[in-house]
Amino acid sequence: MREKFIEELFLLGEGQRVRIAGWVHRRRELGGVVFIILRDSTGVVQVVFKRDLLGEEQMSLARKLTIESSLIVEGIVHRDERAPGGMELHATNLQVFNLAEDFPLKKDTSKEVLFDYRHLHLRSRKVQALLKIRGTFIRSLLDWYDDHGFTRVEAPTFVQAAVEGGATLFKLDYFGRDAYLTQSSQFYLEALIFAFDNVYTMQPSFRAEKSRTRRHLTEFWHFEAEMAWATLEDMMNVVEDSLKQACERTYDECGRELDLIGRKFEPPSGRFPRISYDEAVEISKEKGVDIRWGEDLSTEAERAISLEFDEPIFVTRYPKATRAFYHKVDPEDNRKVLCADLLAPEGIGEIVGGGQRIDSLDELVKRIQEENLNPRDYYWYLDLRRYGSVPHSGFGLGVDRTVWWISGTETVRDVIPFPRTPTRLKP
Ligand code: NSS
């Protein structure tokens, strides 16, 4: 129905005729002339409605236009330095598709109400920019894996056993049996490496995290990769290389969007520092965080550490008790496991968690029993250690958290179209 998107108008010459479509972003009337800022997915343009070009009937239609009304307009390109972007469209024909009711979102609408109206608020130029950054980051990340010999796979959402511990499981009734929403596709990816060596997936994971924090969603987008014949170090190299390229491309392609949200994002360029859990605990203590060796890094500890660095940092080899049962024990210190978290800078904290997996059947059975889990629930996962087991490693990257870091917004909720939290199930 349209001939051009708005951003294409700025390439047209004086006097050219064109038909565009969009929504009323702003409107004002001055001396009988109606000025509309029209918006589509590519940008905004000023459209001028004057009686001499439109006639009385269409002019009275233009006067009635409300915010978010949808319309198709034909007009003539007019170069004018006073117009935003140096160009405006002088309307010759107006077709109103929907005269919008009074738009409920105003300048002073509170943040919580904006989330109640997320289905409308996501038209705002700011949310639009954030979601564009998100889309660009995801595409750039997946490109890296497609270009480096990884096969894309999928895993089920309904599962029968926990990956990351029972505390955050969403339980549901599955035709009279207990089932859960998946916390991670990791175990399925581990099965798939025997067919494809290197695999990845990106799909939602679910966590019943009761606390409402700036960095938790109950449903989040999880990018996960798993690699056969790979050590913890191999895994960290893959995370680093892919994340650097994805950040760089997002920066290159989303300059306009980053400007629009006022974000000065520097894509990481140097090597990501790698520090041990022991060093992380020392840094946290120096910064006044209350932490004892053996505990997981708290949000405050992660924050303190990540503020010390300009690049994302890997923290490696945490105590066994802080990690899920599937982690391989560190051969150099059996109190620890071969794992790594990547902490984003600026106080953001963990965006990636992963490590090397237990590859021995006996060791895995022992760890499952130690955690008071039922080995029968993990029969197929154990089979992977019976038939051609290999050293292997993998990780999960929180897509929402990573985009949150890139865009520097207040909370992780800002960068997903329809956030799910303990208190939010709509829209
Ligand atoms: O729990 S993780 O640290 N690790 C796993 O689930 C592994 N089984 C992944 C794997 O090795 N294949 O979660 C991974 C990442 C974590 O670093 C966060 O960035 C993100 O997933 N994550 C979340 N993002 C948003 N909200 C919540 N609640 C959340 N939980 C984890």
Boltz pocket constraint, residues with backbone or C-beta under 6 A from the ligand:
constraints:
  - pocket:
      binder: B
      contacts: [[A, 163], [A, 164], [A, 183], [A, 184], [A, 185], [A, 186], [A, 207], [A, 209], [A, 215], [A, 216], [A, 217], [A, 218], [A, 220], [A, 222], [A, 224], [A, 225], [A, 342], [A, 350], [A, 351], [A, 352], [A, 353], [A, 354], [A, 355], [A, 394], [A, 395], [A, 396], [A, 397], [A, 398], [A, 399], [A, 400], [A, 401], [A, 412]]
      max_distance: 6.0
